Amino acid sequence: MVGFPFWHYLHRTTDEYRAAIRRKMRAYHVYVQLGCIAQGLLQHLAINHTAEVWRCFRSWLRTMNPAMPPSELIVASALRTTLTVFLAVPALAPDLTKIMAKYRRHDPPPEEERMAA
């Protein structure tokens, strides 16, 4: 039968090939489920913690309205900018203190921070 892909007949393939297909399908499903969970968490933060998200947002928007819940993109940006601050406090994440100490970047401070000190 021309036109049907070869995987249409999985019963004719080897057990190893079918196991690889199952593993790949599981990886796809886990990837999509994690994406849905992440987007749901972003929406939860946007709706239930609006003021805190806007306070942590370190960028500029032409149509920014702090009275409205932020978008998922704004929440993700706020999380990105505050993650290092959150992980730097050992009392908030004691298990991550060793990891942060090992992988912390030692970039020179930005110009405005050096001038303030």
MIDREN-755769 format. One record per residue: y negated, x negated, z negated of N, C-alpha, C, O, CB in turn. Coordinates in steps of 0.001 Angstrom, whole numbers, plus 500000, padded with zeros to 6 digits. Each point is the difference from the previous one (the first is absolute). Glycine has a CB too. Example, Ala and Ser with C-alpha at 12.3 -4.5 7.8 and 13.67 -1.06 7.14 Angstrom:
2
<pt <505690, 486810, 492200>, <498810, 500890, 500000>, <498800, 499100, 500000>, <500019, 498964, 499335>, <501154, 502928, 499419>>
<pt <497777, 498458, 501966>, <498810, 499180, 499940>, <498910, 500770, 499270>, <498892, 499491, 499831>, <501736, 499325, 502314>>
This chain:
117
<pt <501175, 499156, 500000>, <498825, 500844, 500000>, <498763, 499112, 500000>, <499681, 499357, 499000>, <501557, 502491, 499784>>
<pt <498096, 498126, 502310>, <498801, 499196, 500131>, <498834, 500753, 499339>, <499896, 501222, 500110>, <500967, 497713, 502055>>
<pt <498275, 500325, 497157>, <498840, 500617, 499372>, <500123, 500140, 498494>, <498993, 500117, 499303>, <500649, 501081, 502800>>
<pt <501589, 498791, 497387>, <500176, 500061, 498550>, <499997, 498584, 499442>, <500659, 499117, 500550>, <500662, 503039, 499632>>
<pt <497951, 497619, 498741>, <500036, 498657, 499411>, <501371, 499705, 499414>, <500746, 500914, 499648>, <496805, 499236, 499854>>
<pt <502773, 498573, 500398>, <501319, 499608, 499520>, <500230, 500421, 498551>, <501147, 500213, 499608>, <498799, 497865, 501976>>
<pt <499001, 502049, 497609>, <500189, 500379, 498604>, <500354, 501468, 499844>, <500319, 500461, 498904>, <498083, 497764, 500461>>
<pt <501541, 502489, 501721>, <500411, 501399, 499963>, <501478, 500092, 499637>, <500454, 501015, 499472>, <497796, 499583, 502251>>
<pt <502490, 498350, 498557>, <501438, 499972, 499734>, <500296, 499002, 498880>, <500715, 499022, 500216>, <499782, 501606, 502190>>
<pt <498965, 499611, 496416>, <500213, 499073, 498899>, <501457, 499917, 499577>, <500425, 498994, 499431>, <497277, 501491, 499818>>
<pt <503056, 500547, 501019>, <501416, 499962, 499620>, <500780, 498965, 500822>, <501124, 499643, 499646>, <498725, 502780, 499709>>
<pt <499558, 497104, 501726>, <500665, 499005, 500833>, <499584, 498574, 499638>, <500508, 499040, 500580>, <499607, 502654, 501244>>
<pt <498974, 498166, 497230>, <499546, 498661, 499633>, <500796, 499481, 498807>, <500825, 500710, 499426>, <496871, 499815, 501445>>
<pt <502036, 498217, 498770>, <500729, 499388, 498892>, <499461, 500516, 498660>, <498905, 500557, 499912>, <501529, 497382, 501497>>
<pt <500378, 501850, 497563>, <499578, 500400, 498657>, <498763, 499224, 499560>, <499114, 500559, 499354>, <503261, 500004, 500082>>
<pt <497561, 498154, 500909>, <498847, 499188, 499624>, <498727, 500530, 500664>, <498941, 500038, 499374>, <502564, 497959, 500348>>
<pt <498599, 502405, 501525>, <498830, 500527, 500719>, <499544, 501310, 499370>, <498801, 500211, 499817>, <501981, 498691, 502316>>
<pt <500152, 501975, 497534>, <499628, 501270, 499351>, <499377, 499747, 498639>, <499058, 500693, 499615>, <502794, 500478, 501598>>
<pt <498657, 497846, 498050>, <499409, 499656, 498699>, <498574, 499474, 500186>, <499114, 500310, 499204>, <503184, 499160, 499876>>
<pt <497483, 499740, 501963>, <498654, 499495, 500272>, <499053, 501141, 500364>, <498840, 499991, 499589>, <502141, 497830, 501178>>
<pt <499496, 503155, 499992>, <499176, 501165, 500348>, <499651, 500794, 498745>, <498857, 500427, 499832>, <502226, 499684, 502445>>
<pt <499898, 500089, 496840>, <499731, 500714, 498751>, <498987, 499248, 499148>, <499113, 500611, 499403>, <503198, 500349, 500661>>
<pt <497814, 497718, 499876>, <499056, 499193, 499231>, <498587, 500103, 500579>, <499021, 500094, 499259>, <502846, 498337, 500133>>
<pt <498041, 501551, 501929>, <498694, 500105, 500646>, <499378, 501378, 499762>, <498802, 500100, 499737>, <501948, 498252, 502008>>
<pt <500049, 502697, 498346>, <499487, 501357, 499757>, <499540, 500147, 498545>, <498982, 500637, 499729>, <502565, 500278, 502055>>
<pt <499201, 498497, 497293>, <499589, 500037, 498596>, <498667, 499275, 499809>, <499135, 500468, 499261>, <503282, 499624, 500034>>
<pt <497424, 498775, 501368>, <498736, 499259, 499904>, <498841, 500834, 500544>, <498924, 500013, 499403>, <502332, 497816, 500818>>
<pt <498941, 502861, 500891>, <498958, 500879, 500545>, <499643, 501097, 498998>, <498822, 500265, 499760>, <501997, 499265, 502576>>
<pt <500200, 501108, 497078>, <499745, 501084, 499062>, <499275, 499503, 498750>, <499086, 500666, 499514>, <502946, 500505, 501348>>
<pt <498358, 497683, 498620>, <499336, 499442, 498819>, <498552, 499656, 500327>, <499110, 500246, 499185>, <503087, 498844, 499979>>
<pt <497553, 500347, 502012>, <498643, 499648, 500415>, <499111, 501243, 500071>, <498873, 499991, 499505>, <502042, 498053, 501787>>
<pt <499585, 503003, 499313>, <499216, 501240, 500119>, <499788, 500632, 498623>, <498904, 500477, 499706>, <502016, 499896, 502619>>
<pt <500102, 499637, 496841>, <499854, 500575, 498659>, <498991, 499229, 499170>, <499196, 500609, 499295>, <503156, 500189, 500818>>
<pt <497670, 497877, 499952>, <499022, 499203, 499261>, <498586, 500240, 500515>, <499050, 500033, 499217>, <502708, 498240, 500364>>
<pt <498100, 501895, 501722>, <498690, 500321, 500555>, <499485, 501342, 499497>, <498817, 500140, 499690>, <501762, 498525, 502328>>
<pt <500305, 502316, 497902>, <499605, 501316, 499471>, <499618, 499917, 498531>, <499033, 500630, 499571>, <502483, 500466, 502082>>
<pt <499232, 498137, 497578>, <499684, 499838, 498580>, <498656, 499304, 499834>, <499183, 500414, 499177>, <503269, 499485, 500271>>
<pt <497313, 499047, 501330>, <498732, 499279, 499902>, <498829, 500900, 500375>, <498972, 499986, 499324>, <502219, 497873, 501201>>
<pt <498950, 502914, 500531>, <498919, 500892, 500389>, <499791, 501079, 498944>, <498860, 500376, 499728>, <501641, 499180, 502691>>
<pt <500555, 500941, 496990>, <499864, 500987, 498931>, <499282, 499434, 498789>, <499173, 500679, 499390>, <502906, 500402, 501412>>
<pt <498235, 497668, 498845>, <499294, 499367, 498886>, <498520, 499794, 500316>, <499148, 500183, 499131>, <502982, 498683, 500209>>
<pt <497565, 500760, 501885>, <498593, 499858, 500398>, <499274, 501341, 499908>, <498861, 500058, 499537>, <501763, 498039, 501992>>
<pt <500024, 502973, 498907>, <499384, 501322, 499912>, <499832, 500435, 498551>, <498986, 500603, 499649>, <502017, 499989, 502560>>
<pt <499981, 499106, 496944>, <499891, 500329, 498573>, <498798, 499293, 499385>, <499216, 500618, 499280>, <503280, 499697, 500581>>
<pt <497356, 498393, 500422>, <498857, 499266, 499459>, <498686, 500535, 500547>, <499010, 500069, 499272>, <502431, 497910, 500496>>
<pt <498537, 502396, 501490>, <498769, 500519, 500599>, <499594, 501323, 499371>, <498811, 500235, 499783>, <501769, 498615, 502352>>
<pt <500369, 502010, 497569>, <499686, 501329, 499476>, <499756, 499979, 498497>, <499063, 500633, 499513>, <502305, 500355, 502313>>
<pt <499470, 498287, 497436>, <499938, 500065, 498545>, <499168, 498903, 499341>, <499690, 500097, 498813>, <502513, 500949, 501303>>
<pt <497434, 497922, 500624>, <499218, 498901, 499440>, <498851, 499641, 500948>, <499772, 498826, 500292>, <502277, 500297, 498502>>
<pt <497252, 501871, 501669>, <498948, 499817, 500995>, <498918, 499048, 499532>, <499650, 499061, 500715>, <500819, 503218, 500103>>
<pt <498992, 497951, 497985>, <498889, 499177, 499513>, <500402, 498541, 499849>, <499227, 499106, 500346>, <499864, 502888, 498472>>
<pt <502099, 497757, 500674>, <500460, 498616, 499817>, <500204, 499305, 501343>, <499690, 498817, 500143>, <501414, 501850, 497706>>
<pt <499412, 500060, 503126>, <500193, 499407, 501329>, <498659, 499636, 500609>, <499846, 498902, 500535>, <502257, 502430, 499786>>
<pt <496920, 499568, 499610>, <498685, 499701, 500557>, <499348, 498837, 499250>, <499287, 499199, 500604>, <500463, 503210, 500089>>
<pt <500485, 497493, 498013>, <499418, 498906, 499222>, <500591, 498656, 500421>, <499299, 498988, 499999>, <500337, 502586, 498077>>
<pt <501633, 498409, 502280>, <500672, 498757, 500393>, <499866, 499685, 501484>, <500379, 498914, 500437>, <501212, 501476, 497721>>
<pt <497881, 500535, 502612>, <499858, 499783, 501446>, <498860, 499023, 500237>, <498863, 500275, 499617>, <502018, 502047, 500902>>
<pt <499403, 496545, 500104>, <499024, 498928, 500170>, <499548, 499835, 501445>, <499864, 498879, 500489>, <501164, 499989, 497569>>
<pt <498747, 502217, 502604>, <499555, 499908, 501380>, <498906, 501030, 500239>, <499515, 500629, 499060>, <502759, 498550, 501681>>
<pt <497345, 500988, 500499>, <498923, 500903, 500348>, <500493, 500995, 501027>, <500715, 499641, 500936>, <497573, 498594, 498564>>
<pt <501325, 503022, 500322>, <500291, 501042, 500984>, <498694, 500724, 500310>, <499210, 500290, 499101>, <503195, 499987, 500063>>
<pt <497381, 500004, 502082>, <498773, 500689, 500376>, <499977, 501420, 499445>, <498938, 500500, 499629>, <500935, 498106, 502446>>
<pt <501260, 502034, 497864>, <500066, 501389, 499542>, <500698, 500108, 498652>, <500739, 500957, 499765>, <499285, 499799, 502611>>
<pt <499756, 498286, 496742>, <500679, 499984, 498704>, <499452, 501106, 499111>, <498791, 500119, 499805>, <501595, 497402, 500395>>
<pt <500527, 503288, 499262>, <499620, 501083, 499092>, <500893, 499919, 498764>, <501129, 500489, 500024>, <498102, 500998, 501910>>
<pt <500279, 497902, 496989>, <500827, 499841, 498805>, <500409, 501313, 499343>, <500890, 499999, 499149>, <497974, 497858, 500514>>
<pt <500525, 503247, 500700>, <500394, 501288, 499436>, <501292, 500520, 500638>, <500675, 500853, 499424>, <496910, 499649, 500122>>
<pt <502751, 499000, 501611>, <501213, 500415, 500709>, <501124, 499014, 499721>, <499734, 498821, 499769>, <498884, 502273, 502032>>
<pt <502630, 499359, 498214>, <501115, 499055, 499846>, <500032, 499011, 501162>, <499743, 500381, 501142>, <501570, 501365, 497605>>
<pt <498994, 497007, 500979>, <500048, 498997, 501071>, <501248, 500149, 500857>, <500950, 500687, 499627>, <497747, 497758, 498928>>
<pt <501285, 500908, 502583>, <501175, 500015, 500880>, <501031, 498997, 499500>, <499728, 499207, 499098>, <498842, 501475, 502868>>
<pt <502617, 499365, 498633>, <501037, 499049, 499632>, <499572, 498570, 500313>, <500362, 499068, 499281>, <501367, 502693, 501129>>
<pt <497505, 498067, 500656>, <499526, 498671, 500369>, <499071, 499424, 498932>, <500078, 498815, 499676>, <500133, 501812, 502739>>
<pt <498925, 500201, 497049>, <499085, 499550, 498955>, <500770, 499677, 498725>, <499707, 499006, 499336>, <498450, 502384, 501660>>
<pt <502820, 499435, 498659>, <500817, 499735, 498810>, <500755, 498684, 500180>, <500059, 499195, 499071>, <500182, 503291, 500485>>
<pt <500330, 497287, 501612>, <500730, 498758, 500252>, <499072, 498794, 499906>, <500385, 498958, 499469>, <501213, 502290, 502004>>
<pt <497192, 498891, 499037>, <499036, 498905, 499908>, <499611, 499725, 498556>, <499890, 498842, 499598>, <499256, 501750, 502667>>
<pt <500645, 500465, 496950>, <499664, 499832, 498586>, <501160, 499351, 499247>, <499776, 499153, 499135>, <498707, 502853, 500980>>
<pt <502743, 498380, 500201>, <501156, 499382, 499354>, <500118, 498527, 500372>, <500315, 499162, 499155>, <500848, 503050, 500855>>
<pt <498583, 497476, 501261>, <500088, 498605, 500438>, <499002, 499117, 499266>, <500326, 498874, 499624>, <500439, 501912, 502613>>
<pt <498011, 499720, 497553>, <498981, 499177, 499369>, <500193, 499882, 498495>, <499530, 499032, 499402>, <498916, 501646, 502396>>
<pt <502230, 500276, 497573>, <500159, 499947, 498552>, <501381, 499548, 499557>, <500232, 499869, 498798>, <498099, 501922, 501061>>
<pt <502583, 497968, 501047>, <501352, 499601, 499616>, <500005, 498670, 499272>, <500677, 499855, 498982>, <500211, 501395, 502968>>
<pt <498369, 497776, 498554>, <499989, 498689, 499346>, <499384, 500081, 498607>, <500426, 499283, 499095>, <499421, 499621, 503151>>
<pt <499161, 501955, 497570>, <499402, 500183, 498673>, <501012, 500635, 499063>, <500114, 499594, 498844>, <497597, 500641, 502175>>
<pt <503023, 500753, 499466>, <501018, 500658, 499190>, <501095, 499018, 499599>, <500422, 499971, 498844>, <499087, 502193, 502316>>
<pt <500943, 497042, 499785>, <501083, 499064, 499715>, <499539, 498804, 499175>, <500830, 499319, 499396>, <500245, 501395, 502721>>
<pt <497628, 499016, 497842>, <499484, 498868, 499234>, <499967, 500279, 498505>, <499920, 499060, 499209>, <498727, 500301, 502763>>
<pt <501412, 501899, 497620>, <499981, 500346, 498577>, <501443, 500010, 499497>, <500757, 500905, 500351>, <497103, 500478, 499907>>
<pt <502540, 497642, 498934>, <501405, 499914, 499583>, <500475, 501211, 499200>, <501180, 500344, 500059>, <498552, 497202, 499921>>
<pt <499385, 503102, 499283>, <500426, 501145, 499195>, <500418, 501181, 500876>, <500830, 500809, 499584>, <497628, 498436, 498595>>
<pt <500982, 500867, 503027>, <500333, 501115, 500882>, <501315, 499768, 500739>, <500736, 500949, 500270>, <496827, 499511, 499992>>
<pt <502730, 498309, 500061>, <501219, 499694, 500754>, <500590, 498693, 499485>, <499899, 498979, 500680>, <499218, 502235, 501365>>
<pt <501496, 498786, 496769>, <500481, 498737, 499428>, <501098, 499327, 500814>, <500112, 498774, 499981>, <499294, 502139, 497822>>
<pt <501396, 499855, 502903>, <501083, 499400, 500781>, <499485, 499259, 501224>, <500686, 499130, 500539>, <500813, 502677, 498666>>
<pt <497304, 498532, 501233>, <499466, 499377, 501209>, <499125, 498787, 499708>, <499493, 499380, 500935>, <500591, 502843, 500141>>
<pt <499725, 497419, 497660>, <499124, 498888, 499653>, <500501, 498692, 500601>, <499210, 499236, 500554>, <500173, 501943, 497332>>
<pt <501914, 498552, 502013>, <500558, 498764, 500550>, <499880, 499968, 501524>, <499681, 498966, 500587>, <501907, 500915, 497474>>
<pt <498671, 501254, 502561>, <499925, 500067, 501460>, <498572, 499761, 500462>, <499767, 499247, 500945>, <502169, 502354, 499105>>
<pt <497109, 499039, 499284>, <498600, 499826, 500387>, <499540, 498568, 499773>, <499247, 499458, 500808>, <500321, 502939, 498640>>
<pt <500876, 496980, 499459>, <499613, 498622, 499737>, <500548, 499067, 501078>, <499344, 499032, 500385>, <500601, 501464, 497154>>
<pt <501236, 499795, 502935>, <500617, 499139, 501013>, <499353, 500165, 501368>, <499789, 499012, 500703>, <502343, 501119, 498030>>
<pt <497547, 501106, 501657>, <499538, 500263, 501359>, <498502, 500291, 500107>, <499529, 500369, 501075>, <502730, 500489, 499381>>
<pt <496996, 498987, 498474>, <498562, 500285, 500046>, <499300, 499029, 500931>, <500267, 498798, 499991>, <499813, 502099, 497672>>
<pt <499018, 499649, 503139>, <499202, 499170, 500896>, <498839, 499431, 499221>, <499421, 500680, 499153>, <501241, 500695, 502852>>
<pt <499002, 497415, 498268>, <498894, 499345, 499315>, <498865, 499767, 500994>, <499582, 498866, 500230>, <502011, 500027, 498132>>
<pt <497923, 502185, 502215>, <498888, 499913, 500937>, <498710, 499783, 499220>, <499881, 500456, 498863>, <501317, 501039, 502795>>
<pt <497843, 497820, 498936>, <498710, 499881, 499315>, <499332, 501369, 499925>, <500172, 500819, 500903>, <499574, 496794, 499898>>
<pt <499492, 502647, 498134>, <499368, 501323, 499883>, <498982, 500223, 501105>, <499415, 499041, 500504>, <500926, 500889, 497024>>
<pt <499440, 501320, 502855>, <498989, 500290, 501019>, <498612, 499529, 499542>, <499768, 499792, 498809>, <501595, 502192, 501964>>
<pt <497747, 497858, 500160>, <498671, 499454, 499750>, <499231, 500791, 498944>, <499368, 499403, 499128>, <500610, 499774, 503215>>
<pt <500063, 502162, 497718>, <499231, 500808, 499056>, <500529, 499868, 498568>, <499222, 500118, 499053>, <500273, 501478, 502806>>
<pt <501816, 498160, 497959>, <500537, 499818, 498653>, <499596, 498653, 499421>, <499779, 499893, 498794>, <502143, 501581, 501798>>
<pt <497977, 497499, 500239>, <499578, 498699, 499498>, <498535, 500014, 499601>, <499608, 499325, 499048>, <502103, 499584, 502395>>
<pt <497480, 501854, 499276>, <498581, 500054, 499697>, <499749, 500758, 498688>, <499059, 499682, 499272>, <500428, 500220, 503196>>
<pt <501346, 501093, 497233>, <499801, 500795, 498794>, <500361, 499212, 498739>, <499484, 500302, 498924>, <500985, 501764, 502409>>
<pt <500378, 496961, 498774>, <500442, 499244, 498827>, <499070, 498934, 499622>, <500244, 499282, 499031>, <502003, 501198, 501570>>
